[in-house]
């Protein structure tokens, strides 16, 4: 399956519900991460309000320190299994999701506020978000194929015997389960 994409001028909107009881002041955030998964730049952060949240990613590119050059050797995205092919070497940044307790209620994460990585799901699929500097197609084993357009791209990945990659529908909801 091909990947649904977003034009660079279009903002990405992700609405979701939370299962579990978040601590007072808990925020859901999206961070650009290094290829090893280390959070380097907070892109978006919102409070959980009555068990719901809505993340609106800006149309701007992540910082240079959050970007890496995408190649067949360094694609570690969900569902990607060798052999991998990338249609062009492009600048990219992967977005991962975290929660944190905004203890001082300043609307941003401070060094003393630990990040907890979370997964946003829709049915059996997990949400994956990446930014690319130019159009690119990534193909991998077991039917993986994602065509990304310049800017932020969101898709749902279901890993089974085959890997299904589908566009993240604009009106779709994701769910976040908090461990307690």
Phi, psi and omega in degrees: 000144176278169182258136173286147185227169180238139175291151184303331183274357183262130178283152178258128184241124181235113179256145182206168176241155183245131173256131184109173182252108179287149174295153178304131178085010181288136177241150171258134184222154175245128184236136168289134184237158174289167177303337178271001175095007180282128180291127181238337181210122176284121182266321183206148179204134179219152176285153171279128184234112180055041177076015181225161175208159175218113178265128176241103181288137177289162180278354182285156178283152173294162180298159180301324181289343178269352183263154174219163177273121180282129175215167181301335182278342185235024177275111179241034182285157179302132178085353182275120180232137179305149000281148183242142172229141179235127187293336179200150174283118183227161173283138182214161172214134176266143177252128173242158185252142182219159167244155171205156178266116180279082189300321182264004176054039178266002176080011177211160181281135174252162185305330182272009180249101185297142175271139175237114181292137180227162177245135175261127185240155171224105186064230179272001185257151175253147180279134176232133181232133178217151174251138174229148182281341178204165182301140180204151174241132178245127177236148179209181183298160177061032172087008181292126174209124179226123176255113183255141175257156180308130182112199180279138180230139178231137176208162179258133182241126177240114183259117176219219175299324172243161177257122179256126177242123182227151176302143174278110183298140185305321183266007184291154175247146174248165177235148180232122179256121179270131177281134178220000000 
